[in-house]
Amino acid sequence: MTNFTPKIVVFGCNWASIADAAKAKSKPNPRTIKTMCSGRVDPIFILRAFKNGVDGVLIVSCHRGDCHYIRGNFKTQRMVLLLKTVLSQLQIEPERLRLVSNSASESQKLHQTVSDFTKKIVSLGPLSEFKKAAARRG
C-alpha cells in the first residue's frame, strides 16, 4: 500500500480560488475541474468519477453567505449529504467525498486541505480494492 498513488479530483468554485488546488504541493497533484459555482457540480459527475476509478473527490465551495450566485454553496452542502448516503449504500466509504469552504485569501488553507485529504485517501487505500472486497462479501 505504500506505493499507492491516489487519483483525486477537485471540483470547485472559481471564486473560492480553486486554481490554487492545482498548485498544491501534495503528491499527486489532484485533477482540478473549475466551475463558476460549486452549486453547478452535478451529482452525476461525482458518481461517474468514482465509477471510473477515482479514489477521492474534493469539492471546494465559498463560505456560507459568500456565494456569488446567492445559494450555490447551500445547494452543494445538501447534495454532498445526500451523496454520502448514496455512496455508503454503494459500499463506498463516504469519507472519499469531502466538501470544504474556502475563499481566495485562504490559499494556504486549501493547500493543507488537499494534502490532508490526500493522506486520508491513501489511508483508505485504492477504491478498486475496496470494490473487489465488497463484491466477494456478497
N, CA, C and O atoms as CSV, one atom per row, in Angstrom:
chain,resi,resn,atom,element,x,y,z
A,1,MET,N,N,0.821,-1.194,0.000
A,1,MET,CA,C,0.000,0.000,0.000
A,1,MET,C,C,0.866,1.261,0.000
A,1,MET,O,O,0.359,2.346,-0.281
A,2,THR,N,N,2.148,1.145,0.305
A,2,THR,CA,C,2.999,2.323,0.359
A,2,THR,C,C,3.234,2.933,-1.018
A,2,THR,O,O,3.552,4.118,-1.112
A,3,ASN,N,N,3.088,2.161,-2.078
A,3,ASN,CA,C,3.281,2.671,-3.430
A,3,ASN,C,C,1.991,3.215,-4.031
A,3,ASN,O,O,1.967,3.614,-5.196
A,4,PHE,N,N,0.942,3.231,-3.260
A,4,PHE,CA,C,-0.359,3.675,-3.743
A,4,PHE,C,C,-0.348,5.179,-4.010
A,4,PHE,O,O,-0.046,5.973,-3.119
A,5,THR,N,N,-0.675,5.559,-5.228
A,5,THR,CA,C,-0.817,6.960,-5.614
A,5,THR,C,C,-2.285,7.192,-5.939
A,5,THR,O,O,-2.764,6.749,-6.982
A,6,PRO,N,N,-3.005,7.883,-5.055
A,6,PRO,CA,C,-4.447,8.040,-5.278
A,6,PRO,C,C,-4.775,8.969,-6.428
A,6,PRO,O,O,-4.046,9.916,-6.724
A,7,LYS,N,N,-5.891,8.671,-7.065
A,7,LYS,CA,C,-6.437,9.558,-8.092
A,7,LYS,C,C,-7.480,10.420,-7.387
A,7,LYS,O,O,-8.466,9.908,-6.854
A,8,ILE,N,N,-7.257,11.709,-7.389
A,8,ILE,CA,C,-8.151,12.635,-6.700
A,8,ILE,C,C,-8.613,13.701,-7.680
A,8,ILE,O,O,-7.820,14.252,-8.444
A,9,VAL,N,N,-9.908,13.979,-7.644
A,9,VAL,CA,C,-10.492,15.036,-8.456
A,9,VAL,C,C,-10.999,16.121,-7.515
A,9,VAL,O,O,-11.649,15.837,-6.509
A,10,VAL,N,N,-10.692,17.365,-7.858
A,10,VAL,CA,C,-11.179,18.513,-7.091
A,10,VAL,C,C,-12.121,19.300,-7.984
A,10,VAL,O,O,-11.709,19.857,-9.002
A,11,PHE,N,N,-13.397,19.342,-7.593
A,11,PHE,CA,C,-14.371,20.192,-8.264
A,11,PHE,C,C,-14.474,21.455,-7.430
A,11,PHE,O,O,-14.528,21.387,-6.202
A,12,GLY,N,N,-14.500,22.591,-8.077
A,12,GLY,CA,C,-14.613,23.744,-7.223
A,12,GLY,C,C,-14.989,25.036,-7.868
A,12,GLY,O,O,-14.947,25.223,-9.084
A,13,CYS,N,N,-15.351,25.899,-6.996
A,13,CYS,CA,C,-15.819,27.235,-7.324
A,13,CYS,C,C,-14.674,28.105,-7.808
A,13,CYS,O,O,-13.607,28.137,-7.196
A,14,ASN,N,N,-14.895,28.801,-8.892
A,14,ASN,CA,C,-13.946,29.763,-9.419
A,14,ASN,C,C,-13.616,30.824,-8.378
A,14,ASN,O,O,-12.467,31.254,-8.279
A,15,TRP,N,N,-14.599,31.247,-7.607
A,15,TRP,CA,C,-14.443,32.334,-6.646
A,15,TRP,C,C,-13.750,31.867,-5.368
A,15,TRP,O,O,-13.251,32.690,-4.601
A,16,ALA,N,N,-13.716,30.565,-5.134
A,16,ALA,CA,C,-13.048,30.029,-3.944
A,16,ALA,C,C,-11.583,29.734,-4.238
A,16,ALA,O,O,-10.921,29.035,-3.471
A,17,SER,N,N,-11.080,30.261,-5.336
A,17,SER,CA,C,-9.680,30.139,-5.734
A,17,SER,C,C,-9.262,28.690,-5.930
A,17,SER,O,O,-8.241,28.246,-5.406
A,18,ILE,N,N,-10.055,27.971,-6.680
A,18,ILE,CA,C,-9.781,26.558,-6.952
A,18,ILE,C,C,-8.489,26.374,-7.732
A,18,ILE,O,O,-7.878,25.307,-7.665
A,19,ALA,N,N,-8.062,27.391,-8.467
A,19,ALA,CA,C,-6.815,27.269,-9.228
A,19,ALA,C,C,-5.643,26.977,-8.305
A,19,ALA,O,O,-4.661,26.364,-8.725
A,20,ASP,N,N,-5.734,27.408,-7.052
A,20,ASP,CA,C,-4.669,27.133,-6.091
A,20,ASP,C,C,-4.537,25.652,-5.774
A,20,ASP,O,O,-3.455,25.197,-5.402
A,21,ALA,N,N,-5.606,24.901,-5.914
A,21,ALA,CA,C,-5.533,23.462,-5.638
A,21,ALA,C,C,-4.607,22.779,-6.633
A,21,ALA,O,O,-3.932,21.807,-6.296
A,22,ALA,N,N,-4.578,23.283,-7.846
A,22,ALA,CA,C,-3.705,22.693,-8.869
A,22,ALA,C,C,-2.243,22.927,-8.543
A,22,ALA,O,O,-1.380,22.160,-8.971
A,23,LYS,N,N,-1.953,23.984,-7.786
A,23,LYS,CA,C,-0.579,24.303,-7.429
A,23,LYS,C,C,-0.164,23.660,-6.107
A,23,LYS,O,O,0.960,23.866,-5.647
A,24,ALA,N,N,-1.048,22.894,-5.499
A,24,ALA,CA,C,-0.758,22.299,-4.199
A,24,ALA,C,C,0.489,21.433,-4.283
A,24,ALA,O,O,0.759,20.802,-5.305
A,25,LYS,N,N,1.233,21.415,-3.204
A,25,LYS,CA,C,2.481,20.663,-3.170
A,25,LYS,C,C,2.268,19.190,-2.857
A,25,LYS,O,O,3.220,18.411,-2.871
A,26,SER,N,N,1.028,18.800,-2.576
A,26,SER,CA,C,0.767,17.397,-2.256
A,26,SER,C,C,1.002,16.534,-3.485
A,26,SER,O,O,0.784,16.969,-4.616
A,27,LYS,N,N,1.433,15.350,-3.258
A,27,LYS,CA,C,1.643,14.389,-4.345
A,27,LYS,C,C,0.588,13.317,-4.217
A,27,LYS,O,O,0.419,12.785,-3.120
A,28,PRO,N,N,-0.111,12.974,-5.231
A,28,PRO,CA,C,-0.039,13.546,-6.563
A,28,PRO,C,C,-0.827,14.841,-6.622
A,28,PRO,O,O,-1.668,15.116,-5.765
A,29,ASN,N,N,-0.549,15.617,-7.626
A,29,ASN,CA,C,-1.355,16.813,-7.836
A,29,ASN,C,C,-2.747,16.360,-8.232
A,29,ASN,O,O,-2.899,15.525,-9.123
A,30,PRO,N,N,-3.766,16.903,-7.575
A,30,PRO,CA,C,-5.123,16.496,-7.930
A,30,PRO,C,C,-5.515,17.036,-9.296
A,30,PRO,O,O,-4.980,18.037,-9.771
A,31,ARG,N,N,-6.453,16.353,-9.905
A,31,ARG,CA,C,-7.024,16.864,-11.158
A,31,ARG,C,C,-8.108,17.868,-10.759
A,31,ARG,O,O,-9.046,17.522,-10.042
A,32,THR,N,N,-7.975,19.096,-11.223
A,32,THR,CA,C,-8.941,20.115,-10.821
A,32,THR,C,C,-9.893,20.423,-11.960
A,32,THR,O,O,-9.505,20.504,-13.125
A,33,ILE,N,N,-11.141,20.591,-11.587
A,33,ILE,CA,C,-12.185,20.963,-12.536
A,33,ILE,C,C,-12.853,22.209,-11.970
A,33,ILE,O,O,-13.534,22.156,-10.945
A,34,LYS,N,N,-12.648,23.318,-12.646
A,34,LYS,CA,C,-13.161,24.594,-12.164
A,34,LYS,C,C,-14.561,24.830,-12.704
A,34,LYS,O,O,-14.821,24.647,-13.893
A,35,THR,N,N,-15.457,25.236,-11.819
A,35,THR,CA,C,-16.806,25.629,-12.200
A,35,THR,C,C,-17.029,27.059,-11.712
A,35,THR,O,O,-16.302,27.540,-10.842
A,36,MET,N,N,-18.005,27.721,-12.255
A,36,MET,CA,C,-18.280,29.080,-11.788
A,36,MET,C,C,-18.853,29.069,-10.379
A,36,MET,O,O,-18.717,30.041,-9.635
A,37,CYS,N,N,-19.497,27.960,-10.018
A,37,CYS,CA,C,-20.089,27.832,-8.681
A,37,CYS,C,C,-20.103,26.355,-8.316
A,37,CYS,O,O,-20.368,25.504,-9.165
A,38,SER,N,N,-19.820,26.051,-7.058
A,38,SER,CA,C,-19.864,24.645,-6.636
A,38,SER,C,C,-21.276,24.073,-6.780
A,38,SER,O,O,-21.451,22.859,-6.887
A,39,GLY,N,N,-22.273,24.948,-6.782
A,39,GLY,CA,C,-23.647,24.504,-6.971
A,39,GLY,C,C,-23.910,23.940,-8.358
A,39,GLY,O,O,-24.936,23.301,-8.589
A,40,ARG,N,N,-22.986,24.174,-9.279
A,40,ARG,CA,C,-23.134,23.649,-10.643
A,40,ARG,C,C,-22.518,22.266,-10.810
A,40,ARG,O,O,-22.561,21.699,-11.902
A,41,VAL,N,N,-21.952,21.724,-9.752
A,41,VAL,CA,C,-21.386,20.373,-9.809
A,41,VAL,C,C,-22.547,19.389,-9.705
A,41,VAL,O,O,-23.207,19.294,-8.671
A,42,ASP,N,N,-22.778,18.673,-10.775
A,42,ASP,CA,C,-23.874,17.719,-10.831
A,42,ASP,C,C,-23.482,16.443,-10.072
A,42,ASP,O,O,-22.349,15.981,-10.206
A,43,PRO,N,N,-24.384,15.873,-9.289
A,43,PRO,CA,C,-24.066,14.625,-8.577
A,43,PRO,C,C,-23.606,13.507,-9.505
A,43,PRO,O,O,-22.823,12.645,-9.106
A,44,ILE,N,N,-24.088,13.525,-10.730
A,44,ILE,CA,C,-23.673,12.509,-11.702
A,44,ILE,C,C,-22.178,12.601,-11.981
A,44,ILE,O,O,-21.526,11.578,-12.194
A,45,PHE,N,N,-21.622,13.821,-11.983
A,45,PHE,CA,C,-20.179,13.978,-12.201
A,45,PHE,C,C,-19.393,13.226,-11.132
A,45,PHE,O,O,-18.388,12.579,-11.427
A,46,ILE,N,N,-19.855,13.315,-9.909
A,46,ILE,CA,C,-19.155,12.688,-8.784
A,46,ILE,C,C,-19.297,11.177,-8.849
A,46,ILE,O,O,-18.314,10.451,-8.696
A,47,LEU,N,N,-20.511,10.701,-9.075
A,47,LEU,CA,C,-20.718,9.255,-9.173
A,47,LEU,C,C,-19.946,8.670,-10.347
A,47,LEU,O,O,-19.386,7.579,-10.244
A,48,ARG,N,N,-19.916,9.390,-11.458
A,48,ARG,CA,C,-19.166,8.917,-12.627
A,48,ARG,C,C,-17.660,8.881,-12.337
A,48,ARG,O,O,-16.957,7.985,-12.806
A,49,ALA,N,N,-17.174,9.845,-11.574
A,49,ALA,CA,C,-15.752,9.849,-11.213
A,49,ALA,C,C,-15.406,8.590,-10.426
A,49,ALA,O,O,-14.401,7.938,-10.709
A,50,PHE,N,N,-16.229,8.244,-9.443
A,50,PHE,CA,C,-15.980,7.026,-8.659
A,50,PHE,C,C,-16.106,5.782,-9.538
A,50,PHE,O,O,-15.313,4.848,-9.421
A,51,LYS,N,N,-17.092,5.778,-10.402
A,51,LYS,CA,C,-17.272,4.631,-11.294
A,51,LYS,C,C,-16.049,4.430,-12.184
A,51,LYS,O,O,-15.691,3.296,-12.503
A,52,ASN,N,N,-15.412,5.522,-12.584
A,52,ASN,CA,C,-14.259,5.458,-13.471
A,52,ASN,C,C,-12.926,5.312,-12.737
A,52,ASN,O,O,-11.865,5.468,-13.341
A,53,GLY,N,N,-12.976,5.014,-11.439
A,53,GLY,CA,C,-11.754,4.675,-10.714
A,53,GLY,C,C,-11.082,5.767,-9.923
A,53,GLY,O,O,-9.966,5.567,-9.444
A,54,VAL,N,N,-11.718,6.923,-9.763
A,54,VAL,CA,C,-11.153,7.971,-8.924
A,54,VAL,C,C,-11.250,7.506,-7.475
A,54,VAL,O,O,-12.265,6.938,-7.070
A,55,ASP,N,N,-10.208,7.743,-6.700
A,55,ASP,CA,C,-10.177,7.288,-5.315
A,55,ASP,C,C,-10.801,8.282,-4.341
A,55,ASP,O,O,-11.226,7.888,-3.255
A,56,GLY,N,N,-10.865,9.559,-4.704
A,56,GLY,CA,C,-11.439,10.561,-3.830
A,56,GLY,C,C,-11.878,11.791,-4.599
A,56,GLY,O,O,-11.290,12.148,-5.620
A,57,VAL,N,N,-12.931,12.439,-4.088
A,57,VAL,CA,C,-13.450,13.660,-4.708
A,57,VAL,C,C,-13.552,14.733,-3.631
A,57,VAL,O,O,-14.167,14.529,-2.584
A,58,LEU,N,N,-12.943,15.864,-3.906
A,58,LEU,CA,C,-12.989,17.015,-3.015
A,58,LEU,C,C,-13.755,18.118,-3.730
A,58,LEU,O,O,-13.478,18.423,-4.890
A,59,ILE,N,N,-14.718,18.716,-3.038
A,59,ILE,CA,C,-15.484,19.826,-3.603
A,59,ILE,C,C,-15.157,21.062,-2.785
A,59,ILE,O,O,-15.230,21.041,-1.556
A,60,VAL,N,N,-14.799,22.133,-3.468
A,60,VAL,CA,C,-14.448,23.387,-2.807
A,60,VAL,C,C,-15.532,24.411,-3.121
A,60,VAL,O,O,-15.831,24.684,-4.284
A,61,SER,N,N,-16.115,24.972,-2.064
A,61,SER,CA,C,-17.157,25.984,-2.242
A,61,SER,C,C,-16.762,27.256,-1.506
A,61,SER,O,O,-15.798,27.275,-0.741
A,62,CYS,N,N,-17.512,28.304,-1.748
A,62,CYS,CA,C,-17.333,29.541,-0.993
A,62,CYS,C,C,-17.853,29.333,0.429
A,62,CYS,O,O,-18.570,28.372,0.706
A,63,HIS,N,N,-17.487,30.234,1.309
A,63,HIS,CA,C,-18.001,30.188,2.680
A,63,HIS,C,C,-19.493,30.535,2.685
A,63,HIS,O,O,-20.000,31.177,1.765
A,64,ARG,N,N,-20.177,30.097,3.739
A,64,ARG,CA,C,-21.605,30.411,3.886
A,64,ARG,C,C,-21.812,31.929,3.791
A,64,ARG,O,O,-21.108,32.711,4.431
A,65,GLY,N,N,-22.772,32.311,2.994
A,65,GLY,CA,C,-23.091,33.721,2.842
A,65,GLY,C,C,-22.213,34.471,1.857
A,65,GLY,O,O,-22.460,35.647,1.592
A,66,ASP,N,N,-21.194,33.824,1.309
A,66,ASP,CA,C,-20.285,34.492,0.377
A,66,ASP,C,C,-20.459,34.045,-1.067
A,66,ASP,O,O,-19.667,34.438,-1.924
A,67,CYS,N,N,-21.457,33.247,-1.358
A,67,CYS,CA,C,-21.641,32.723,-2.712
A,67,CYS,C,C,-22.020,33.849,-3.669
A,67,CYS,O,O,-22.955,34.607,-3.409
A,68,HIS,N,N,-21.295,33.952,-4.765
A,68,HIS,CA,C,-21.588,34.956,-5.778
A,68,HIS,C,C,-22.911,34.669,-6.486
A,68,HIS,O,O,-23.475,35.547,-7.141
A,69,TYR,N,N,-23.394,33.454,-6.354
A,69,TYR,CA,C,-24.639,33.049,-7.006
A,69,TYR,C,C,-25.723,32.770,-5.972
A,69,TYR,O,O,-26.575,31.904,-6.171
A,70,ILE,N,N,-25.685,33.493,-4.892
A,70,ILE,CA,C,-26.655,33.548,-3.808
A,70,ILE,C,C,-26.636,32.307,-2.917
A,70,ILE,O,O,-26.212,32.391,-1.765
A,71,ARG,N,N,-27.090,31.148,-3.429
A,71,ARG,CA,C,-27.244,29.973,-2.574
A,71,ARG,C,C,-26.577,28.715,-3.135
A,71,ARG,O,O,-26.942,27.605,-2.748
A,72,GLY,N,N,-25.633,28.866,-4.016
A,72,GLY,CA,C,-24.986,27.713,-4.631
A,72,GLY,C,C,-24.286,26.811,-3.629
A,72,GLY,O,O,-24.337,25.587,-3.746
A,73,ASN,N,N,-23.628,27.418,-2.640
A,73,ASN,CA,C,-22.923,26.596,-1.660
A,73,ASN,C,C,-23.883,25.845,-0.736
A,73,ASN,O,O,-23.535,24.775,-0.235
A,74,PHE,N,N,-25.076,26.379,-0.501
A,74,PHE,CA,C,-26.071,25.650,0.284
A,74,PHE,C,C,-26.576,24.434,-0.501
A,74,PHE,O,O,-26.775,23.355,0.057
A,75,LYS,N,N,-26.777,24.635,-1.801
A,75,LYS,CA,C,-27.190,23.531,-2.674
A,75,LYS,C,C,-26.129,22.426,-2.664
A,75,LYS,O,O,-26.453,21.241,-2.597
A,76,THR,N,N,-24.872,22.828,-2.729
A,76,THR,CA,C,-23.775,21.862,-2.719
A,76,THR,C,C,-23.743,21.086,-1.405
A,76,THR,O,O,-23.533,19.873,-1.403
A,77,GLN,N,N,-23.949,21.774,-0.301
A,77,GLN,CA,C,-23.936,21.115,1.008
A,77,GLN,C,C,-25.015,20.040,1.089
A,77,GLN,O,O,-24.755,18.939,1.574
A,78,ARG,N,N,-26.206,20.345,0.627
A,78,ARG,CA,C,-27.294,19.359,0.640
A,78,ARG,C,C,-26.970,18.182,-0.277
A,78,ARG,O,O,-27.240,17.031,0.067
A,79,MET,N,N,-26.384,18.475,-1.457
A,79,MET,CA,C,-26.042,17.422,-2.401
A,79,MET,C,C,-25.002,16.473,-1.801
A,79,MET,O,O,-25.118,15.256,-1.945
A,80,VAL,N,N,-23.996,17.020,-1.136
A,80,VAL,CA,C,-22.943,16.184,-0.557
A,80,VAL,C,C,-23.509,15.283,0.537
A,80,VAL,O,O,-23.135,14.114,0.624
A,81,LEU,N,N,-24.393,15.800,1.359
A,81,LEU,CA,C,-25.020,14.960,2.394
A,81,LEU,C,C,-25.783,13.796,1.764
A,81,LEU,O,O,-25.696,12.662,2.236
A,82,LEU,N,N,-26.519,14.077,0.712
A,82,LEU,CA,C,-27.261,13.031,0.011
A,82,LEU,C,C,-26.309,12.031,-0.640
A,82,LEU,O,O,-26.514,10.820,-0.547
A,83,LEU,N,N,-25.271,12.539,-1.295
A,83,LEU,CA,C,-24.328,11.647,-1.983
A,83,LEU,C,C,-23.567,10.749,-1.019
A,83,LEU,O,O,-23.251,9.610,-1.363
A,84,LYS,N,N,-23.267,11.233,0.174
A,84,LYS,CA,C,-22.579,10.388,1.162
A,84,LYS,C,C,-23.461,9.194,1.535
A,84,LYS,O,O,-22.954,8.093,1.746
A,85,THR,N,N,-24.762,9.405,1.616
A,85,THR,CA,C,-25.687,8.302,1.881
A,85,THR,C,C,-25.697,7.326,0.709
A,85,THR,O,O,-25.659,6.111,0.901
A,86,VAL,N,N,-25.749,7.864,-0.495
A,86,VAL,CA,C,-25.736,7.014,-1.691
A,86,VAL,C,C,-24.438,6.215,-1.760
A,86,VAL,O,O,-24.467,5.020,-2.054
A,87,LEU,N,N,-23.305,6.855,-1.494
A,87,LEU,CA,C,-22.023,6.155,-1.538
A,87,LEU,C,C,-21.975,5.003,-0.543
A,87,LEU,O,O,-21.483,3.923,-0.869
A,88,SER,N,N,-22.479,5.226,0.662
A,88,SER,CA,C,-22.461,4.142,1.648
A,88,SER,C,C,-23.361,2.990,1.205
A,88,SER,O,O,-23.057,1.830,1.485
A,89,GLN,N,N,-24.451,3.287,0.524
A,89,GLN,CA,C,-25.308,2.225,0.001
A,89,GLN,C,C,-24.626,1.472,-1.138
A,89,GLN,O,O,-24.928,0.304,-1.384
A,90,LEU,N,N,-23.710,2.138,-1.830
A,90,LEU,CA,C,-22.940,1.501,-2.893
A,90,LEU,C,C,-21.673,0.826,-2.357
A,90,LEU,O,O,-20.843,0.344,-3.128
A,91,GLN,N,N,-21.534,0.797,-1.038
A,91,GLN,CA,C,-20.387,0.214,-0.344
A,91,GLN,C,C,-19.090,0.926,-0.679
A,91,GLN,O,O,-18.038,0.305,-0.829
A,92,ILE,N,N,-19.189,2.246,-0.793
A,92,ILE,CA,C,-18.022,3.113,-0.955
A,92,ILE,C,C,-17.980,4.008,0.276
A,92,ILE,O,O,-18.983,4.611,0.659
A,93,GLU,N,N,-16.800,4.084,0.889
A,93,GLU,CA,C,-16.680,4.886,2.103
A,93,GLU,C,C,-17.062,6.342,1.831
A,93,GLU,O,O,-16.531,6.956,0.906
A,94,PRO,N,N,-17.980,6.899,2.631
A,94,PRO,CA,C,-18.384,8.298,2.435
A,94,PRO,C,C,-17.230,9.280,2.622
A,94,PRO,O,O,-17.293,10.403,2.121
A,95,GLU,N,N,-16.178,8.875,3.335
A,95,GLU,CA,C,-15.031,9.757,3.554
A,95,GLU,C,C,-14.280,10.057,2.262
A,95,GLU,O,O,-13.441,10.957,2.225
A,96,ARG,N,N,-14.576,9.314,1.213
A,96,ARG,CA,C,-13.922,9.556,-0.073
A,96,ARG,C,C,-14.471,10.803,-0.762
A,96,ARG,O,O,-13.919,11.255,-1.765
A,97,LEU,N,N,-15.546,11.351,-0.231
A,97,LEU,CA,C,-16.138,12.587,-0.741
A,97,LEU,C,C,-16.080,13.624,0.370
A,97,LEU,O,O,-16.526,13.372,1.490
A,98,ARG,N,N,-15.533,14.782,0.056
A,98,ARG,CA,C,-15.416,15.817,1.079
A,98,ARG,C,C,-15.742,17.183,0.495
A,98,ARG,O,O,-15.363,17.503,-0.632
A,99,LEU,N,N,-16.450,17.975,1.280
A,99,LEU,CA,C,-16.783,19.350,0.920
A,99,LEU,C,C,-16.049,20.285,1.868
A,99,LEU,O,O,-16.093,20.102,3.084
A,100,VAL,N,N,-15.377,21.283,1.314
A,100,VAL,CA,C,-14.702,22.288,2.129
A,100,VAL,C,C,-15.079,23.671,1.629
A,100,VAL,O,O,-15.361,23.870,0.447
A,101,SER,N,N,-15.077,24.618,2.550
A,101,SER,CA,C,-15.323,26.021,2.208
A,101,SER,C,C,-13.990,26.736,2.160
A,101,SER,O,O,-13.100,26.470,2.967
A,102,ASN,N,N,-13.857,27.640,1.215
A,102,ASN,CA,C,-12.591,28.343,1.040
A,102,ASN,C,C,-12.867,29.701,0.419
A,102,ASN,O,O,-13.918,29.914,-0.186
A,103,SER,N,N,-11.934,30.605,0.569
A,103,SER,CA,C,-12.025,31.890,-0.120
A,103,SER,C,C,-10.699,32.150,-0.816
A,103,SER,O,O,-9.712,31.457,-0.569
A,104,ALA,N,N,-10.681,33.138,-1.676
A,104,ALA,CA,C,-9.482,33.441,-2.455
A,104,ALA,C,C,-8.295,33.809,-1.571
A,104,ALA,O,O,-7.146,33.622,-1.970
A,105,SER,N,N,-8.558,34.325,-0.384
A,105,SER,CA,C,-7.465,34.730,0.508
A,105,SER,C,C,-6.922,33.573,1.348
A,105,SER,O,O,-5.998,33.773,2.137
A,106,GLU,N,N,-7.468,32.387,1.197
A,106,GLU,CA,C,-7.065,31.248,2.024
A,106,GLU,C,C,-6.356,30.158,1.219
A,106,GLU,O,O,-6.652,28.975,1.383
A,107,SER,N,N,-5.432,30.549,0.359
A,107,SER,CA,C,-4.767,29.558,-0.481
A,107,SER,C,C,-3.947,28.566,0.343
A,107,SER,O,O,-3.889,27.385,0.000
A,108,GLN,N,N,-3.318,29.021,1.415
A,108,GLN,CA,C,-2.532,28.109,2.255
A,108,GLN,C,C,-3.443,27.070,2.921
A,108,GLN,O,O,-3.076,25.901,3.042
A,109,LYS,N,N,-4.624,27.506,3.347
A,109,LYS,CA,C,-5.588,26.578,3.946
A,109,LYS,C,C,-6.012,25.522,2.924
A,109,LYS,O,O,-6.145,24.345,3.261
A,110,LEU,N,N,-6.221,25.943,1.689
A,110,LEU,CA,C,-6.622,24.999,0.650
A,110,LEU,C,C,-5.510,23.992,0.370
A,110,LEU,O,O,-5.783,22.806,0.181
A,111,HIS,N,N,-4.277,24.446,0.341
A,111,HIS,CA,C,-3.152,23.528,0.137
A,111,HIS,C,C,-3.114,22.482,1.245
A,111,HIS,O,O,-2.911,21.298,0.978
A,112,GLN,N,N,-3.310,22.920,2.491
A,112,GLN,CA,C,-3.302,21.991,3.615
A,112,GLN,C,C,-4.483,21.031,3.530
A,112,GLN,O,O,-4.337,19.848,3.838
A,113,THR,N,N,-5.632,21.514,3.124
A,113,THR,CA,C,-6.816,20.664,2.982
A,113,THR,C,C,-6.590,19.586,1.936
A,113,THR,O,O,-6.926,18.422,2.159
A,114,VAL,N,N,-6.020,19.967,0.789
A,114,VAL,CA,C,-5.737,18.989,-0.268
A,114,VAL,C,C,-4.746,17.952,0.239
A,114,VAL,O,O,-4.909,16.759,-0.018
A,115,SER,N,N,-3.730,18.394,0.951
A,115,SER,CA,C,-2.725,17.476,1.499
A,115,SER,C,C,-3.353,16.507,2.509
A,115,SER,O,O,-3.091,15.305,2.463
A,116,ASP,N,N,-4.176,17.026,3.413
A,116,ASP,CA,C,-4.844,16.180,4.410
A,116,ASP,C,C,-5.793,15.190,3.742
A,116,ASP,O,O,-5.861,14.025,4.134
A,117,PHE,N,N,-6.525,15.660,2.732
A,117,PHE,CA,C,-7.453,14.778,2.028
A,117,PHE,C,C,-6.695,13.670,1.310
A,117,PHE,O,O,-7.132,12.519,1.305
A,118,THR,N,N,-5.568,14.009,0.708
A,118,THR,CA,C,-4.742,13.006,0.032
A,118,THR,C,C,-4.270,11.946,1.021
A,118,THR,O,O,-4.307,10.753,0.717
A,119,LYS,N,N,-3.828,12.373,2.201
A,119,LYS,CA,C,-3.393,11.424,3.234
A,119,LYS,C,C,-4.545,10.518,3.662
A,119,LYS,O,O,-4.347,9.324,3.884
A,120,LYS,N,N,-5.740,11.079,3.777
A,120,LYS,CA,C,-6.910,10.286,4.165
A,120,LYS,C,C,-7.216,9.230,3.105
A,120,LYS,O,O,-7.510,8.082,3.439
A,121,ILE,N,N,-7.150,9.607,1.850
A,121,ILE,CA,C,-7.430,8.664,0.765
A,121,ILE,C,C,-6.364,7.576,0.723
A,121,ILE,O,O,-6.679,6.411,0.479
A,122,VAL,N,N,-5.111,7.939,0.956
A,122,VAL,CA,C,-4.042,6.937,1.000
A,122,VAL,C,C,-4.320,5.940,2.122
A,122,VAL,O,O,-4.121,4.738,1.946
A,123,SER,N,N,-4.780,6.433,3.277
A,123,SER,CA,C,-5.073,5.524,4.394
A,123,SER,C,C,-6.254,4.606,4.094
A,123,SER,O,O,-6.306,3.487,4.605
A,124,LEU,N,N,-7.202,5.060,3.275
A,124,LEU,CA,C,-8.346,4.219,2.897
A,124,LEU,C,C,-7.963,3.182,1.848
A,124,LEU,O,O,-8.595,2.131,1.744
A,125,GLY,N,N,-6.921,3.485,1.070
A,125,GLY,CA,C,-6.488,2.566,0.017
A,125,GLY,C,C,-7.231,2.811,-1.278
A,125,GLY,O,O,-8.137,3.642,-1.347
A,126,PRO,N,N,-6.835,2.074,-2.305
A,126,PRO,CA,C,-7.472,2.260,-3.618
A,126,PRO,C,C,-8.945,1.870,-3.599
A,126,PRO,O,O,-9.332,0.911,-2.932
A,127,LEU,N,N,-9.740,2.598,-4.315
A,127,LEU,CA,C,-11.168,2.298,-4.403
A,127,LEU,C,C,-11.391,0.947,-5.063
A,127,LEU,O,O,-12.297,0.212,-4.672
A,128,SER,N,N,-10.589,0.614,-6.045
A,128,SER,CA,C,-10.788,-0.646,-6.764
A,128,SER,C,C,-10.641,-1.846,-5.836
A,128,SER,O,O,-11.401,-2.807,-5.959
A,129,GLU,N,N,-9.687,-1.817,-4.914
A,129,GLU,CA,C,-9.530,-2.923,-3.963
A,129,GLU,C,C,-10.745,-3.027,-3.057
A,129,GLU,O,O,-11.195,-4.129,-2.742
A,130,PHE,N,N,-11.279,-1.880,-2.634
A,130,PHE,CA,C,-12.450,-1.890,-1.765
A,130,PHE,C,C,-13.648,-2.498,-2.490
A,130,PHE,O,O,-14.403,-3.273,-1.903
A,131,LYS,N,N,-13.822,-2.147,-3.767
A,131,LYS,CA,C,-14.932,-2.702,-4.541
A,131,LYS,C,C,-14.797,-4.216,-4.688
A,131,LYS,O,O,-15.792,-4.937,-4.610
A,132,LYS,N,N,-13.579,-4.699,-4.899
A,132,LYS,CA,C,-13.368,-6.138,-5.023
A,132,LYS,C,C,-13.733,-6.854,-3.738
A,132,LYS,O,O,-14.363,-7.911,-3.771
A,133,ALA,N,N,-13.342,-6.287,-2.605
A,133,ALA,CA,C,-13.664,-6.889,-1.312
A,133,ALA,C,C,-15.170,-6.895,-1.076
A,133,ALA,O,O,-15.715,-7.870,-0.558
A,134,ALA,N,N,-15.838,-5.818,-1.451
A,134,ALA,CA,C,-17.297,-5.756,-1.285
A,134,ALA,C,C,-17.986,-6.781,-2.155
A,134,ALA,O,O,-18.975,-7.382,-1.736
A,135,ALA,N,N,-17.484,-6.995,-3.362
A,135,ALA,CA,C,-18.079,-7.979,-4.277
A,135,ALA,C,C,-17.906,-9.395,-3.731
A,135,ALA,O,O,-18.802,-10.227,-3.876
A,136,ARG,N,N,-16.768,-9.675,-3.108
A,136,ARG,CA,C,-16.545,-11.020,-2.539
A,136,ARG,C,C,-17.480,-11.292,-1.373
A,136,ARG,O,O,-17.917,-12.424,-1.166
A,137,ARG,N,N,-17.787,-10.233,-0.603
A,137,ARG,CA,C,-18.654,-10.411,0.569
A,137,ARG,C,C,-20.092,-10.704,0.185
A,137,ARG,O,O,-20.856,-11.273,0.964
A,138,GLY,N,N,-20.443,-10.315,-1.003
A,138,GLY,CA,C,-21.775,-10.726,-1.334
A,138,GLY,C,C,-22.627,-9.895,-2.104
A,138,GLY,O,O,-23.769,-10.266,-2.378
